[in-house]
Amino acid sequence: MDFTHPTYVILPIKPPVADQVLRIRERYGHPSPNPVEVTVGGSSGVDVLEPDQDPTAVVQALERIAASTPPFQTEFGEVRRFPGTHIYWLSLKDEAPFRALHERLKNSGIRFRPSPFPYQPHCTLQVRERSEEEAAELLRLRVPGTVVFDEIALAAEVVRENRPVEARILWTARLTGA
């Protein structure tokens, strides 16, 4: 394992809620086959992992975090759009566990590239320009159901010529804290 491709720390979302998000992505032509997830390291707050660090040390730090983080659950809130972008995303009704995990990652010894944006936990729906009608439709969407977060993972973005960006899961661990 190495971090030469952009590498993120994510919390995967499982079916049946993930299936609902995938249907929305497909309906609106989301260009990326990325997993349905909430990024806790590699988007906002901190950017992707610095490539020149020891993967074993990164995994050990993540294993300590996973072993001391209990599984948690929340629901999705409203769809929002990052200002000045075409990025539409699902908010989370309870952001506290994501923010706490993000802070633990920042202070774990894992090195991340800097990000100019404050951390905003979210699940991306769309990254394309939309007509006003489509944008209004997206912003009205809701994804019902409780989302259980019980796993943390490393995912790397791989760009291959003439194909969409692909996300590969490099490593996973269960959240097992009390």
C-alpha positions in Angstrom: 0.0 0.0 0.0 1.2 3.5 -0.8 -0.4 7.0 -1.0 0.8 8.0 -4.4 -2.8 8.4 -5.5 -5.0 10.8 -3.6 -5.9 8.9 -0.4 -8.8 9.6 1.9 -10.1 8.4 5.3 -13.8 7.6 4.9 -16.8 6.1 6.7 -18.6 3.9 4.2 -22.4 3.9 4.1 -24.1 0.6 3.6 -27.3 -0.5 2.0 -30.2 0.1 2.0 -29.4 3.8 2.5 -26.4 3.6 0.2 -28.6 2.2 -2.5 -30.9 5.3 -2.2 -27.9 7.6 -2.7 -26.7 5.6 -5.7 -30.1 5.8 -7.3 -30.0 9.6 -6.9 -26.5 9.7 -8.3 -27.5 7.6 -11.3 -30.6 9.7 -11.9 -28.6 12.9 -12.2 -25.6 11.4 -14.0 -23.0 11.5 -11.2 -19.7 10.9 -13.0 -17.9 9.1 -10.3 -18.1 5.4 -9.2 -16.9 6.4 -5.7 -18.4 4.5 -2.8 -21.2 6.1 -0.8 -19.4 7.6 2.2 -18.7 10.5 4.5 -15.0 11.6 4.2 -13.4 12.3 7.6 -9.9 13.0 6.2 -9.1 14.2 2.7 -11.8 16.7 1.6 -12.4 19.7 3.8 -10.6 20.4 7.1 -7.6 18.5 5.9 -6.8 17.3 2.4 -5.6 13.9 1.2 -2.8 12.0 3.0 0.7 13.2 2.4 2.2 10.5 0.0 5.6 10.3 1.7 4.7 8.6 5.0 4.9 5.0 6.2 1.7 3.1 5.4 2.2 0.9 8.4 2.3 3.8 10.8 -0.8 5.3 9.2 -2.7 2.0 9.5 -1.5 1.6 13.2 -2.9 5.1 14.0 -6.2 4.3 12.3 -6.4 1.0 14.1 -6.0 2.8 17.4 -8.7 5.3 16.4 -11.1 2.5 15.2 -10.5 0.5 18.5 -11.5 3.5 20.6 -14.4 4.8 18.5 -17.8 3.3 19.1 -20.2 2.7 16.2 -22.7 5.5 15.9 -25.7 6.4 13.8 -27.5 9.4 12.4 -29.8 10.4 9.6 -29.3 12.5 6.5 -30.6 16.1 6.6 -31.3 18.4 3.7 -29.4 18.6 0.4 -27.1 21.6 0.2 -24.8 23.1 -2.3 -21.3 24.4 -1.6 -21.2 28.1 -2.4 -19.8 29.0 -5.8 -19.6 25.3 -6.9 -21.8 22.7 -8.6 -21.3 20.3 -5.7 -24.6 19.1 -4.1 -24.4 17.1 -0.9 -26.4 15.5 1.8 -26.0 17.1 5.3 -26.1 15.0 8.4 -28.5 15.6 11.3 -25.9 15.0 13.9 -22.4 16.2 12.8 -20.8 15.9 16.3 -19.4 12.3 15.9 -17.9 13.2 12.4 -16.3 16.4 13.7 -14.8 14.5 16.7 -13.4 11.8 14.5 -12.0 14.4 12.1 -10.2 16.2 15.0 -8.8 12.8 16.2 -7.4 12.2 12.8 -5.8 15.6 12.6 -4.1 15.0 15.9 -3.2 11.3 15.3 0.3 11.9 13.7 -1.1 11.0 10.2 0.1 13.7 7.9 -2.5 15.3 5.6 -2.0 18.0 3.0 -3.6 21.3 4.0 -7.1 22.3 2.9 -8.3 25.8 2.6 -11.8 24.8 3.7 -13.2 24.2 7.2 -14.4 20.6 7.8 -18.0 20.0 6.7 -19.2 16.4 7.1 -21.3 15.4 4.1 -22.1 12.8 1.5 -21.6 14.0 -2.1 -24.5 13.6 -4.5 -23.5 15.6 -7.6 -20.6 17.5 -9.0 -22.0 18.9 -12.3 -23.6 22.1 -13.4 -27.4 21.9 -13.3 -30.3 23.8 -14.8 -32.2 25.9 -12.2 -35.0 23.4 -12.4 -32.7 20.4 -11.7 -30.9 22.3 -8.9 -34.2 23.1 -7.2 -35.3 19.4 -7.6 -32.0 18.2 -6.0 -32.3 20.6 -3.1 -35.8 19.3 -2.3 -34.6 15.6 -2.2 -34.5 13.7 1.1 -32.9 10.3 1.9 -34.9 8.7 4.7 -33.5 6.1 7.1 -31.0 5.7 9.8 -27.3 5.4 8.7 -25.1 3.2 10.9 -21.4 4.0 10.8 -19.4 1.1 12.1 -16.4 1.0 9.8 -13.5 3.3 8.8 -11.5 2.9 5.6 -8.7 4.2 3.5 -9.8 4.9 -0.1 -7.5 5.9 -3.0 -8.6 7.7 -6.2 -7.2 6.2 -9.3 -7.4 8.1 -12.6 -7.1 5.9 -15.7 -6.9 7.2 -19.2 -10.3 7.4 -20.9 -12.2 6.2 -17.8 -13.9 7.9 -14.9 -12.0 8.4 -11.7 -12.3 5.2 -9.6 -12.0 4.8 -5.9 -10.3 1.7 -4.5 -10.6 0.7 -0.8 -7.1 0.0 0.5 -7.9 -0.9 4.1 -10.8 -1.2 6.5 -11.4 -1.7 10.2 -14.5 -2.0 12.4 -15.3 0.7 14.9 -15.2 -1.2 18.2 -14.8 1.3 21.0 -17.1 1.2 24.0 
